[in-house]
Amino acid sequence: MGSRGREIVGEHLPRVLELLNKAFADEWLAYYQYWLGSKVVQGPMKDAVIAELLQHAADELRHADMVTARIIQLGGTPITNPTEWFTWTNCGYDAPDDPFVKKILEQNIAGEQCAINVYNSIIQEIGMKDPVTYNLAVQILQDEVEHEEDLQSLLEDVGVILTR
C-alpha cells in the first residue's frame, strides 16, 4: 500500500488489521459451513437449498478475498494457519452434523445474523477513520443482509411443506 493510503488509517492501523483478520476467519469458516452443508443437506426442497448454499459459499469466499486484499494493502498479513481461524472468529463454526434442511438453514441464518452484527460493528467503529475499510464493510454487509433474507425465505417455504 502506498504511504499516503496508510497515513489515512494512522494510529488505528493495528485495530483495523485485528478487525479484518477476525472477519477473514469468519468468512473462511462461513465458506466451509455453506459448502459442506450443501453436500450433506437432506429433506424437502433439497435442490433449491443446495443451490442457495453453494451461491452463498461462493460469496463468502469472495468476501475472504476482499478482506485479504485489504489486509495486505494495509501492510498486514492475513491469518496463515487455518487452525487459528477458531481463535480469531467472531461467529464460530456450526458443524452441519444434523443434515436435515431445516436445521442447516437455521444454522446458516444464525451465521448470517452474526456476520451482519460484525460488519455493522466494523462500520460503527471504523467510520471515516478508514474510508476504504468502511466501504468494504458496507459492501459485505449488503451481501450478508441479502443472504439472511434468502435463507429465511427458504426456511419459510420448507416450513409450509412440513406443516402440510
Z-matrix of the N, CA and C atoms (Angstrom, degrees):
N
C 1 1.452
C 2 1.519 1 108.83
N 3 1.268 2 115.73 1 145.98
C 4 1.447 3 120.38 2 177.12
C 5 1.514 4 111.86 3 -67.82
N 6 1.314 5 115.14 4 155.84
C 7 1.466 6 119.91 5 -175.99
C 8 1.529 7 111.74 6 -64.15
N 9 1.322 8 118.07 7 -37.77
C 10 1.471 9 120.12 8 -179.19
C 11 1.530 10 110.35 9 -67.09
N 12 1.328 11 116.00 10 -39.55
C 13 1.462 12 120.07 11 177.58
C 14 1.515 13 112.27 12 -62.10
N 15 1.333 14 116.64 13 -36.84
C 16 1.463 15 120.90 14 178.68
C 17 1.535 16 110.29 15 -74.21
N 18 1.322 17 116.80 16 -32.60
C 19 1.475 18 121.06 17 178.95
C 20 1.522 19 111.24 18 -60.06
N 21 1.319 20 116.49 19 -35.25
C 22 1.464 21 120.53 20 -178.81
C 23 1.528 22 110.02 21 -58.43
N 24 1.332 23 116.58 22 -41.11
C 25 1.465 24 121.32 23 -178.57
C 26 1.524 25 110.17 24 -75.01
N 27 1.331 26 116.61 25 -36.19
C 28 1.457 27 123.01 26 174.58
C 29 1.512 28 114.33 27 52.78
N 30 1.314 29 115.41 28 -131.28
C 31 1.464 30 122.50 29 -174.81
C 32 1.530 31 112.86 30 -65.87
N 33 1.310 32 116.89 31 -13.60
C 34 1.466 33 120.89 32 -178.27
C 35 1.530 34 112.54 33 -84.88
N 36 1.340 35 116.72 34 -3.76
C 37 1.460 36 121.00 35 -174.64
C 38 1.534 37 113.73 36 -53.41
N 39 1.331 38 120.68 37 -49.32
C 40 1.474 39 118.85 38 -179.44
C 41 1.531 40 112.87 39 -58.55
N 42 1.323 41 116.94 40 -41.32
C 43 1.475 42 120.47 41 -179.58
C 44 1.532 43 110.80 42 -68.54
N 45 1.321 44 117.54 43 -41.13
C 46 1.461 45 121.08 44 178.40
C 47 1.525 46 109.94 45 -61.31
N 48 1.321 47 116.93 46 -44.56
C 49 1.465 48 120.44 47 178.68
C 50 1.532 49 111.22 48 -63.88
N 51 1.314 50 117.44 49 -37.82
C 52 1.464 51 120.66 50 177.00
C 53 1.532 52 110.68 51 -62.74
N 54 1.324 53 116.09 52 -48.88
C 55 1.465 54 120.52 53 179.70
C 56 1.527 55 111.16 54 -60.46
N 57 1.326 56 116.62 55 -41.27
C 58 1.454 57 120.76 56 -179.22
C 59 1.533 58 111.57 57 -68.31
N 60 1.320 59 117.89 58 -39.80
C 61 1.462 60 119.46 59 178.63
C 62 1.531 61 111.58 60 -68.05
N 63 1.322 62 117.11 61 -34.29
C 64 1.464 63 119.77 62 175.37
C 65 1.532 64 109.75 63 -65.79
N 66 1.319 65 116.78 64 -42.30
C 67 1.472 66 120.87 65 177.11
C 68 1.524 67 110.70 66 -64.93
N 69 1.324 68 116.62 67 -38.19
C 70 1.463 69 122.01 68 177.21
C 71 1.534 70 110.03 69 -57.86
N 72 1.327 71 116.64 70 -47.26
C 73 1.465 72 121.01 71 178.48
C 74 1.529 73 110.60 72 -60.85
N 75 1.332 74 116.06 73 -43.65
C 76 1.467 75 120.52 74 178.63
C 77 1.526 76 111.78 75 -59.23
N 78 1.320 77 116.11 76 -44.34
C 79 1.465 78 120.03 77 -176.58
C 80 1.522 79 111.65 78 -64.60
N 81 1.327 80 117.06 79 -41.42
C 82 1.464 81 119.10 80 179.24
C 83 1.520 82 111.27 81 -67.02
N 84 1.317 83 117.30 82 -41.42
C 85 1.461 84 119.94 83 178.37
C 86 1.527 85 111.02 84 -67.16
N 87 1.324 86 117.14 85 -37.81
C 88 1.471 87 120.56 86 176.80
C 89 1.525 88 110.46 87 -64.83
N 90 1.337 89 115.87 88 -42.72
C 91 1.463 90 119.73 89 177.08
C 92 1.526 91 109.75 90 -55.18
N 93 1.316 92 116.69 91 -51.29
C 94 1.458 93 120.83 92 -176.36
C 95 1.526 94 110.99 93 -64.97
N 96 1.320 95 117.62 94 -40.36
C 97 1.463 96 120.83 95 179.46
C 98 1.524 97 110.61 96 -61.98
N 99 1.327 98 117.34 97 -44.30
C 100 1.469 99 120.83 98 177.88
C 101 1.525 100 111.03 99 -65.23
N 102 1.321 101 115.71 100 -47.89
C 103 1.456 102 120.15 101 -176.26
C 104 1.528 103 110.52 102 -60.84
N 105 1.326 104 116.76 103 -49.43
C 106 1.458 105 120.29 104 -178.68
C 107 1.530 106 110.92 105 -66.11
N 108 1.316 107 116.57 106 -40.58
C 109 1.465 108 120.10 107 177.00
C 110 1.520 109 111.77 108 -57.45
N 111 1.331 110 116.43 109 -37.87
C 112 1.473 111 120.16 110 179.50
C 113 1.525 112 111.82 111 -66.35
N 114 1.296 113 117.19 112 -24.17
C 115 1.470 114 121.48 113 -179.13
C 116 1.526 115 112.25 114 -84.37
N 117 1.330 116 117.51 115 -31.07
C 118 1.460 117 120.32 116 -172.76
C 119 1.529 118 114.29 117 -106.29
N 120 1.326 119 118.78 118 -12.04
C 121 1.462 120 121.73 119 -173.64
C 122 1.532 121 111.95 120 -58.26
N 123 1.338 122 113.92 121 141.97
C 124 1.468 123 121.52 122 179.73
C 125 1.518 124 108.70 123 -138.31
N 126 1.326 125 115.92 124 151.08
C 127 1.455 126 120.27 125 174.36
C 128 1.502 127 112.77 126 122.55
N 129 1.353 128 115.46 127 -171.05
C 130 1.466 129 120.38 128 -176.80
C 131 1.530 130 111.62 129 -64.28
N 132 1.332 131 114.76 130 145.22
C 133 1.473 132 122.25 131 178.93
C 134 1.523 133 111.99 132 62.87
N 135 1.313 134 116.15 133 25.04
C 136 1.462 135 122.02 134 -177.39
C 137 1.533 136 112.48 135 -52.81
N 138 1.322 137 117.73 136 -44.59
C 139 1.467 138 120.48 137 -177.19
C 140 1.523 139 112.18 138 -64.13
N 141 1.331 140 117.21 139 -41.32
C 142 1.469 141 120.89 140 178.17
C 143 1.526 142 110.60 141 -65.91
N 144 1.323 143 116.06 142 -39.34
C 145 1.468 144 120.97 143 179.73
C 146 1.525 145 110.14 144 -67.40
N 147 1.331 146 117.19 145 -43.09
C 148 1.466 147 120.63 146 178.08
C 149 1.520 148 110.25 147 -58.10
N 150 1.323 149 117.14 148 -46.75
C 151 1.467 150 120.99 149 -179.54
C 152 1.528 151 111.13 150 -59.88
N 153 1.327 152 116.53 151 -43.11
C 154 1.470 153 120.50 152 -179.70
C 155 1.525 154 111.08 153 -66.99
N 156 1.327 155 116.76 154 -43.34
C 157 1.461 156 120.33 155 -179.74
C 158 1.529 157 111.14 156 -63.17
N 159 1.320 158 116.85 157 -40.82
C 160 1.474 159 119.47 158 179.15
C 161 1.529 160 111.51 159 -66.69
N 162 1.329 161 116.99 160 -37.87
C 163 1.471 162 119.58 161 176.92
C 164 1.529 163 110.39 162 -64.87
N 165 1.315 164 116.21 163 -42.88
C 166 1.467 165 119.59 164 179.39
C 167 1.528 166 110.78 165 -66.35
N 168 1.325 167 117.01 166 -38.13
C 169 1.471 168 120.14 167 176.94
C 170 1.527 169 109.83 168 -58.78
N 171 1.333 170 116.53 169 -45.18
C 172 1.469 171 120.26 170 178.83
C 173 1.526 172 110.95 171 -61.35
N 174 1.323 173 116.79 172 -39.43
C 175 1.469 174 120.60 173 178.37
C 176 1.529 175 111.02 174 -65.35
N 177 1.319 176 117.50 175 -41.79
C 178 1.468 177 120.48 176 179.88
C 179 1.525 178 110.76 177 -65.03
N 180 1.315 179 116.61 178 -38.24
C 181 1.465 180 120.23 179 176.62
C 182 1.535 181 110.36 180 -64.51
N 183 1.321 182 116.00 181 -40.23
C 184 1.472 183 120.68 182 176.29
C 185 1.532 184 110.42 183 -63.27
N 186 1.324 185 116.64 184 -39.92
C 187 1.473 186 120.12 185 176.96
C 188 1.524 187 110.30 186 -62.38
N 189 1.332 188 117.30 187 -43.79
C 190 1.470 189 120.66 188 178.51
C 191 1.523 190 109.79 189 -58.50
N 192 1.317 191 116.69 190 -40.17
C 193 1.457 192 121.10 191 178.44
C 194 1.533 193 111.26 192 -64.70
N 195 1.315 194 116.89 193 -43.09
C 196 1.467 195 121.43 194 179.04
C 197 1.529 196 111.04 195 -62.43
N 198 1.326 197 115.91 196 -45.24
C 199 1.465 198 120.78 197 -179.14
C 200 1.531 199 109.89 198 -65.90
N 201 1.329 200 116.39 199 -42.18
C 202 1.465 201 120.30 200 178.38
C 203 1.526 202 111.15 201 -59.17
N 204 1.315 203 116.07 202 -45.34
C 205 1.463 204 120.34 203 -179.92
C 206 1.530 205 110.67 204 -58.95
N 207 1.328 206 116.76 205 -40.18
C 208 1.466 207 120.27 206 -179.75
C 209 1.528 208 111.27 207 -69.68
N 210 1.321 209 116.95 208 -40.87
C 211 1.471 210 120.31 209 177.61
C 212 1.529 211 109.58 210 -58.03
N 213 1.309 212 116.27 211 -48.28
C 214 1.468 213 121.11 212 -179.05
C 215 1.518 214 110.58 213 -65.46
N 216 1.332 215 116.56 214 -40.48
C 217 1.465 216 120.76 215 178.36
C 218 1.526 217 111.46 216 -59.02
N 219 1.328 218 115.62 217 -33.05
C 220 1.466 219 120.41 218 179.54
C 221 1.530 220 112.55 219 -84.40
N 222 1.331 221 116.63 220 1.70
C 223 1.458 222 120.25 221 178.85
C 224 1.511 223 113.62 222 86.96
N 225 1.330 224 116.89 223 9.37
C 226 1.457 225 121.18 224 179.45
C 227 1.521 226 111.74 225 -92.95
N 228 1.310 227 114.88 226 -179.38
C 229 1.456 228 122.05 227 177.87
C 230 1.517 229 108.30 228 -124.43
N 231 1.331 230 117.19 229 124.90
C 232 1.465 231 118.28 230 175.46
C 233 1.534 232 110.09 231 -66.06
N 234 1.297 233 116.38 232 156.76
C 235 1.466 234 121.31 233 178.25
C 236 1.525 235 107.92 234 -54.79
N 237 1.323 236 116.33 235 122.97
C 238 1.462 237 120.63 236 -174.38
C 239 1.524 238 113.52 237 -96.44
N 240 1.318 239 117.48 238 -14.77
C 241 1.460 240 120.81 239 -177.87
C 242 1.532 241 108.96 240 -114.85
N 243 1.343 242 117.41 241 114.41
C 244 1.468 243 120.00 242 -177.25
C 245 1.528 244 114.51 243 -55.92
N 246 1.310 245 118.88 244 -26.37
C 247 1.466 246 119.10 245 178.89
C 248 1.528 247 111.04 246 -64.76
N 249 1.332 248 116.76 247 -23.67
C 250 1.469 249 120.72 248 178.80
C 251 1.528 250 112.55 249 -76.34
N 252 1.331 251 117.60 250 -14.83
C 253 1.463 252 119.60 251 178.29
C 254 1.511 253 110.79 252 -56.15
N 255 1.339 254 116.78 253 -36.70
C 256 1.467 255 120.74 254 -177.99
C 257 1.519 256 111.84 255 -70.74
N 258 1.323 257 117.39 256 -26.78
C 259 1.456 258 121.73 257 176.57
C 260 1.526 259 111.01 258 -76.04
N 261 1.332 260 115.63 259 -38.20
C 262 1.457 261 121.38 260 -174.05
C 263 1.524 262 114.37 261 -88.28
N 264 1.300 263 118.90 262 -21.49
C 265 1.462 264 122.07 263 -170.77
C 266 1.526 265 113.86 264 -60.09
N 267 1.316 266 114.60 265 143.19
C 268 1.469 267 121.64 266 170.17
C 269 1.524 268 109.92 267 -86.45
N 270 1.320 269 115.85 268 -38.92
C 271 1.462 270 122.02 269 -167.84
C 272 1.524 271 114.41 270 -103.59
N 273 1.302 272 117.45 271 -11.28
C 274 1.454 273 120.00 272 178.59
C 275 1.516 274 113.24 273 72.56
N 276 1.305 275 114.24 274 -162.44
C 277 1.458 276 121.64 275 -178.14
C 278 1.514 277 107.50 276 -142.40
N 279 1.320 278 116.16 277 127.03
C 280 1.455 279 122.09 278 -178.76
C 281 1.524 280 107.74 279 -110.39
N 282 1.315 281 116.56 280 96.33
C 283 1.468 282 121.97 281 -175.72
C 284 1.526 283 110.98 282 -58.32
N 285 1.324 284 117.24 283 134.88
C 286 1.469 285 120.65 284 180.00
C 287 1.530 286 111.60 285 -79.52
N 288 1.329 287 116.23 286 59.48
C 289 1.462 288 121.27 287 -178.01
C 290 1.521 289 112.42 288 -69.98
N 291 1.333 290 116.49 289 -30.55
C 292 1.472 291 121.36 290 174.25
C 293 1.527 292 105.81 291 -101.03
N 294 1.336 293 118.26 292 108.43
C 295 1.465 294 120.60 293 -173.21
C 296 1.527 295 114.71 294 -79.75
N 297 1.342 296 118.46 295 0.39
C 298 1.461 297 119.24 296 -178.28
C 299 1.522 298 110.18 297 -63.00
N 300 1.297 299 115.89 298 135.08
C 301 1.462 300 123.46 299 -171.67
C 302 1.534 301 112.65 300 -52.03
N 303 1.310 302 117.46 301 -42.08
C 304 1.474 303 120.85 302 -179.23
C 305 1.529 304 110.45 303 -61.22
N 306 1.317 305 116.51 304 -44.38
C 307 1.469 306 121.10 305 -179.19
C 308 1.531 307 110.95 306 -66.20
N 309 1.329 308 117.11 307 -43.52
C 310 1.473 309 121.12 308 179.27
C 311 1.529 310 109.79 309 -60.64
N 312 1.324 311 116.92 310 -45.00
C 313 1.470 312 120.14 311 179.25
C 314 1.527 313 111.00 312 -63.49
N 315 1.318 314 117.28 313 -43.76
C 316 1.469 315 120.64 314 179.95
C 317 1.527 316 111.10 315 -61.37
N 318 1.324 317 117.05 316 -42.15
C 319 1.469 318 120.55 317 178.80
C 320 1.522 319 110.68 318 -61.17
N 321 1.319 320 116.40 319 -44.24
C 322 1.455 321 119.49 320 -176.57
C 323 1.528 322 112.52 321 -74.51
N 324 1.323 323 117.20 322 -30.12
C 325 1.473 324 119.96 323 172.89
C 326 1.532 325 109.11 324 -62.82
N 327 1.323 326 116.88 325 -45.21
C 328 1.472 327 120.33 326 178.26
C 329 1.528 328 110.60 327 -59.93
N 330 1.326 329 116.78 328 -40.45
C 331 1.461 330 120.51 329 177.65
C 332 1.519 331 112.29 330 -63.10
N 333 1.326 332 116.26 331 -41.85
C 334 1.467 333 119.87 332 178.48
C 335 1.519 334 111.34 333 -66.48
N 336 1.318 335 116.78 334 -38.75
C 337 1.462 336 119.64 335 178.84
C 338 1.522 337 110.51 336 -64.35
N 339 1.320 338 116.94 337 -37.97
C 340 1.459 339 120.48 338 175.19
C 341 1.533 340 109.92 339 -64.14
N 342 1.332 341 117.17 340 -45.91
C 343 1.471 342 120.96 341 -179.80
C 344 1.526 343 111.07 342 -60.96
N 345 1.324 344 116.83 343 -39.49
C 346 1.468 345 120.39 344 176.81
C 347 1.527 346 109.52 345 -59.49
N 348 1.317 347 116.83 346 -45.39
C 349 1.472 348 120.86 347 178.20
C 350 1.529 349 111.40 348 -62.02
N 351 1.337 350 116.81 349 -42.59
C 352 1.463 351 121.24 350 -178.31
C 353 1.528 352 110.56 351 -62.45
N 354 1.320 353 116.94 352 -51.67
C 355 1.468 354 119.05 353 -176.92
C 356 1.523 355 111.76 354 -69.54
N 357 1.326 356 117.45 355 -33.42
C 358 1.458 357 119.45 356 174.80
C 359 1.528 358 110.06 357 -64.12
N 360 1.329 359 117.18 358 -40.03
C 361 1.469 360 121.07 359 177.82
C 362 1.526 361 111.47 360 -64.62
N 363 1.332 362 116.34 361 -40.99
C 364 1.471 363 119.87 362 177.56
C 365 1.519 364 109.71 363 -61.43
N 366 1.315 365 116.60 364 -44.74
C 367 1.471 366 121.37 365 179.14
C 368 1.523 367 110.13 366 -59.46
N 369 1.344 368 116.40 367 -45.69
C 370 1.465 369 120.76 368 -179.20
C 371 1.525 370 111.61 369 -64.76
N 372 1.334 371 116.60 370 -43.41
C 373 1.462 372 120.28 371 -176.12
C 374 1.526 373 112.57 372 -74.92
N 375 1.306 374 117.21 373 -44.09
C 376 1.470 375 121.57 374 -174.76
C 377 1.522 376 111.29 375 -77.09
N 378 1.325 377 115.82 376 -47.31
C 379 1.460 378 119.60 377 -178.89
C 380 1.514 379 111.25 378 47.63
N 381 1.300 380 116.59 379 -137.77
C 382 1.465 381 121.49 380 -177.11
C 383 1.528 382 112.39 381 -87.21
N 384 1.349 383 117.48 382 8.01
C 385 1.467 384 119.61 383 173.19
C 386 1.523 385 109.49 384 -63.62
N 387 1.339 386 115.34 385 -29.01
C 388 1.465 387 121.97 386 178.78
C 389 1.530 388 107.32 387 -148.15
N 390 1.336 389 116.50 388 86.80
C 391 1.467 390 119.88 389 -175.54
C 392 1.533 391 114.15 390 -60.88
N 393 1.318 392 117.76 391 -29.40
C 394 1.469 393 119.96 392 -178.90
C 395 1.534 394 109.78 393 -69.65
N 396 1.323 395 117.23 394 -47.73
C 397 1.461 396 120.65 395 177.78
C 398 1.521 397 110.11 396 -65.44
N 399 1.311 398 117.15 397 -38.29
C 400 1.467 399 121.79 398 176.01
C 401 1.527 400 110.35 399 -55.81
N 402 1.330 401 116.49 400 -50.39
C 403 1.471 402 120.31 401 -179.29
C 404 1.524 403 111.59 402 -63.96
N 405 1.309 404 117.16 403 -38.16
C 406 1.463 405 121.57 404 176.83
C 407 1.528 406 109.95 405 -60.28
N 408 1.326 407 116.30 406 -46.80
C 409 1.462 408 121.05 407 -179.71
C 410 1.532 409 111.13 408 -63.56
N 411 1.324 410 117.54 409 -37.70
C 412 1.471 411 121.02 410 177.70
C 413 1.526 412 110.15 411 -63.95
N 414 1.328 413 117.02 412 -44.18
C 415 1.473 414 120.39 413 179.12
C 416 1.526 415 111.05 414 -60.07
N 417 1.314 416 116.33 415 -47.01
C 418 1.469 417 120.04 416 -178.15
C 419 1.526 418 110.33 417 -67.98
N 420 1.330 419 117.01 418 -39.94
C 421 1.463 420 120.59 419 178.09
C 422 1.529 421 110.95 420 -57.60
N 423 1.312 422 117.20 421 -40.81
C 424 1.473 423 120.48 422 178.60
C 425 1.526 424 110.57 423 -58.49
N 426 1.324 425 117.16 424 -42.92
C 427 1.464 426 120.76 425 178.13
C 428 1.522 427 111.35 426 -64.82
N 429 1.324 428 116.55 427 -42.91
C 430 1.466 429 120.30 428 -176.60
C 431 1.531 430 110.91 429 -65.14
N 432 1.325 431 116.89 430 -38.82
C 433 1.461 432 121.02 431 177.10
C 434 1.537 433 109.79 432 -63.37
N 435 1.317 434 116.44 433 -42.19
C 436 1.466 435 120.82 434 177.79
C 437 1.533 436 110.62 435 -64.66
N 438 1.326 437 117.10 436 -40.22
C 439 1.468 438 120.50 437 178.34
C 440 1.528 439 111.24 438 -60.50
N 441 1.336 440 115.91 439 -45.82
C 442 1.459 441 119.20 440 179.71
C 443 1.527 442 110.21 441 -58.32
N 444 1.317 443 116.32 442 -45.40
C 445 1.462 444 121.45 443 -179.48
C 446 1.537 445 111.01 444 -61.65
N 447 1.335 446 116.72 445 -45.44
C 448 1.470 447 121.16 446 179.06
C 449 1.525 448 111.24 447 -58.80
N 450 1.325 449 116.09 448 -46.79
C 451 1.463 450 120.50 449 -177.14
C 452 1.524 451 111.90 450 -68.80
N 453 1.323 452 116.82 451 -38.58
C 454 1.466 453 119.36 452 178.50
C 455 1.526 454 110.68 453 -66.26
N 456 1.318 455 117.49 454 -36.24
C 457 1.470 456 120.59 455 176.71
C 458 1.522 457 110.97 456 -63.99
N 459 1.325 458 116.32 457 -43.76
C 460 1.469 459 119.70 458 177.26
C 461 1.522 460 111.01 459 -62.91
N 462 1.313 461 116.99 460 -42.12
C 463 1.463 462 120.58 461 179.68
C 464 1.534 463 110.53 462 -62.22
N 465 1.317 464 117.41 463 -40.46
C 466 1.472 465 121.01 464 176.37
C 467 1.525 466 110.37 465 -60.82
N 468 1.346 467 117.00 466 -44.02
C 469 1.461 468 120.67 467 179.68
C 470 1.528 469 111.25 468 -63.82
N 471 1.316 470 116.78 469 -41.81
C 472 1.472 471 120.84 470 178.65
C 473 1.534 472 108.49 471 -64.36
N 474 1.314 473 117.10 472 -40.24
C 475 1.470 474 121.37 473 178.83
C 476 1.517 475 112.05 474 -59.94
N 477 1.311 476 117.34 475 -39.18
C 478 1.466 477 121.87 476 178.15
C 479 1.525 478 109.75 477 -63.22
N 480 1.298 479 116.01 478 -43.97
C 481 1.478 480 120.75 479 179.89
C 482 1.522 481 110.56 480 -64.25
N 483 1.321 482 116.75 481 -42.82
C 484 1.463 483 120.82 482 -175.65
C 485 1.531 484 112.37 483 -70.86
N 486 1.317 485 118.64 484 -23.66
C 487 1.474 486 120.98 485 -177.79
C 488 1.527 487 111.61 486 -90.47
N 489 1.302 488 117.92 487 -4.68
C 490 1.473 489 119.68 488 -179.83
C 491 1.482 490 111.87 489 -89.37
